Amino acid sequence: MTSVRRETAWKRSEVFIRGLRISFLERGSSIPASAPPIILLHGLVSESTCYKRLLRRLPQDRRVIAVDLPGSGYSERPSPGQQSSCTTFADLAGLVVDLMAALRLDRPVLIGHSHGGAISLSVAARHPEHLRGLVLLCPAHPYSGVERKIIRFYLSAVGHAFAHLLPRLPDWLMLFVFRHMPGSRRTLEMTDIAPYLHTLRTPGTVDQILRMVECWNNDMHQLGSLMDENPIAAPVLMVWGERDVVVPAWSARRLSARLADGELVQLHGVGHLPNDESPNKAAAVIHDWLLHRAL
């Protein structure tokens, strides 16, 4: 019987992509490539360590990489001359493909949460030959529209001012804000939101987020046009919290219509943060899907 080498230790590494220093967490760099690697993409005000609970529960016989996207986590904040290459969905999808090449990742499975889900869909729509499959955790997508109210607010002068105020709010008030996203407010504690606060309070983050927000509506329109013309061909697992108030679970039906091979699993009592609220259930669903689809 062939034994599979397992690596449980996570290490932080860096690589330069398009002139930007990109940080990522990695496990299993020396594991034989018997199964597709996994790349995790985080949400808008987030970073790789926000996946910490889910990371521990993913299959141990895989190379797994959790990326800090530009302007988030421990990755570099873009300078004015670099902003044009890392702002839109198309920019970030191309950056993810470049990361695959730099790390020699052959057709990985992408796991994307919220904004990371939209980027994952963009990779699948624009670069389908580079993917084996997608796992979307409460993904932002072109067929919901609910989040447009939030985008409209942050595009206003008041919204810009509030965004720059957020990093200066006290911890207890930030916990109150974040507790509106889970299915139950008791789910999150200060230790749970620490990674989100780290990203938000790192200088340059808010400006990068606002630049992405400014592109949001056009990005969604372009992505929707691509998916309307050619439905996503890669197999897709959607894992959705039934109490998600950011990207409502009912919108999954609209997204499913643009997926050639999509499967939906709803998590009862869970909101917009399944990786924090219910990592055991989310990981079990992902693991079973990967086995069933031989991915």
N, C-alpha and C positions, 0 to 999 in steps of 0.2 A: 504494500500500500504506500502511495506517495504521500509524504508529509508536506504540509503547507507551512512555510515560515510565517510567523505572526509578529507584528511589531505593535505594541500598545502605546509606546511613548510618542508624544507629539513634540515636534520641534518647530520653531519659527525660523523661516528662511526668507531671503529676499532675491528678487530678480529685477533687472531693468527691462521694461517694456515701453517702447516709444519714448525713451528718455526719462521715464518715470520710475522711481523706486517702488516696486510693488511687494508688499509683505504678505506672507501666507503661513498658515499652519499646515504641517504635513505629517502624515503617518504612513509607514509602509513603503518607503522609497526603494527598499531592497527586496520587497516581496516579488516573486516571479509574476509576470503579467499574464496570469491564467484567467483573470476576470477583468472586465473594463474598470479603469480607475473612476473615481468620483470627484467631481468639483462642486463645492458649495458656494453659492453667491448670496450675500446678505441683502437686507432691505435698506431703505434710504437713510435712516438715522441709526446705523447699525455697524457692526464689524464682525470679523470672523469668530471672535470669542463669544458672540451671542449664540452661537451654535454649540456651546460647550456641552450642554446636556445631551444633545442629539449626537454629537461626534462620538461620545463614549459608547454609544449603542449601535453604531453602524457596523456592518460586517467587518470582522477583523482580518479577513484574507484579501483585503483590497488596499490599493494605494488611494488615500483620501487626502484631498487638498481643500482647505477653506481659505478663500481669498479675501484680503482687505482691498476693496476697490479703491481707485484713486480718490483721495479726499476723505477716506474713512480709515478708522482703526490706526494701524501703524504704518500704513502706506503714505507716500509723499502727497502733500497738498500741491496741486498744479499751480505753476506760475502763470502769469498772463499769457506767455508765449506757448504754454502747453495746454491751455484750457480747451482749445478747439479740437483736440484729439481724444478727449475723455469726458464728454458732456452728454451727448445724445445716446439713445438706445443703440443706434448704428455704430457710434464710436466705441461704446463699451463692449458690444458684441464682437467687434473686430479685435479689441484688446484681449478679450477672453480667448479668441482663436490664436492670437499671437502668444499668449501664455501657454496654451496647449503645445504649441510648437517649441517654445523655449524649454519646457519641462519634459518634452517628448511623451506627451500623453496621447495615446492612440484612441481616438473616438470614445471619449469618456461619457459617463452619465452625468448630466447636470442636475443639481438640486438647487432651486432658486426660491427664495422667500420674498413675497411682496414685490418691491422694485426689482429684486434679484430674479423674480419669476418673469417679469417683463423682459429683462435682459436675456434670460434663458430662451424665451419665445423668440426674441430677435435673433439669437444665434441660430435657432432651428429654422427660422424663416429665411435667413440670409446665407447661412453656411451649413446646410443640412448634411453635407458630406463629412463634417467633422464630429458628428454626434452619434451616440448609440441609443440614447433615450433621455427623457426629461422627467423630473419629479418637481411638481409645482406646489409649493406650500402657500396657500392663500395668495395667489399671484395677482399683482396688478395686471390688467389686460385691457384691450380696446373696447370690450363689450359690456362694461359695467356702468361707467359714467358717474357713479356715486362719489368717487374721490375728486371729481371735477370741482365740487364746492370747496374742498380743501385747497386745491390748486389755485382756484380763483382768489381765495383769501390771501395766500402767500404771494400772489402776483401783485397785490395791492400795496400801497405805501404803508398802511397799517400792518399788513402781514409781514413785510420786510422788517419793519421795526420790531415786531413781536419775535420774529425768528432770531434776530440779533440779541434780544433780551433773554431768550430761553437758556443759553449757557450760564447766565448769571443768577438764575432762580435757585433758591435753596433746595437741598436734596429732598426734603419732605414734600415740597410742592411739585417737584419733578416726579416723585413717586405717585402723587395724586394724578398727574397728567397721564402717566404710563398705565395706570390701573384702569383706564377707560378702554384699553385695547383687548385684554383677556376676556374670556367668558365670565369669569368670577374675579372680583377685585381682590379677593384674598390670595389669588395665585401668586402675585408678584411681591417680593420684598426688596429692600435696598440692594442686597447682594445681586439680585437678578438684573437690576437695571444698571449696575455699575459699568458694564461694557458700553451700553448706549450713552451713558454720561461721558465716558472717556472720549468717545468719538465726537460727541456734540461739543465738548469743551476744549477740544484741540483747535488752536487757532487755524483758520482757513477752512474749516469744515462747513460752517454755515454759508459762506460765500459759494462754495462748490455746490452745496445742496440747492441754493437758490438759482444757480445757473442751470442746473438740471430741471428744476421746476419750470423755469422759463421756456424750456424746450418740450415740456411734458405733452401738451395738447397736440403739437405737431408730430411728436414722436409716436403717440398713440394712433394718430390718423394714418401715418405711414405704415406702422406695423399692422393695423387693421386692414389696410389696402392689400398688403402683401399676403396676409392670411386669407382674405376673401378670395383672392385670385388663385392661391395655391395653399390649401389646408396643410397644416403641419403633418409631415409624413412619419416622423419618428414616433415610437410608442411613448405615450404620456400618462403618467400617474398624477392626478390632482388630489391633494390632501387638504381638506378645507374644514375650518372650524365652523360649526353650524351657527355660532353666535358672533361671527365676524361682522363688525360694524364698519370696518374700513373698506373691505372689498366683500360685499355680502355673498353668502353661499349660493343664493338664487342665481347669481350671475354666472355660475359654473355651467349652467345649461347653455347659455349663449356661447361661452367659450368652447364647450364640447362640440358644437356644430362646426367649428373650424379646425377640428382635430380628426385626422383620418383614423387614428387608433388611440382613443382616449378612455381612461377609466377614472371614476370619481369615488373617493371615500370621504365621508363626512365624519368628523369627530364630535361626538355629543358633548355639550357643555363647554366647548372650547371656542375661543375667539380668534383674534388675528395673530397670535403668537404660539402656534402649536409646538414649535421647537422649545419653548420655555414652559408652556402650560402642560403639555402631555407628551414629553419626549419618548416615553416607553411605547405608547400606542403609535405615535408617528413612526418611530424606528421599526416597530414590528410590521406595520403596513408596508413600509418601504422595502424591508428585507423580504417579505413574502412576495411582493411584486417582482423584485429583482430575480428571485428564484423561479417564479412561475414563468416569467418572460425570458429566462436564461440570459439575463443581461449582467 
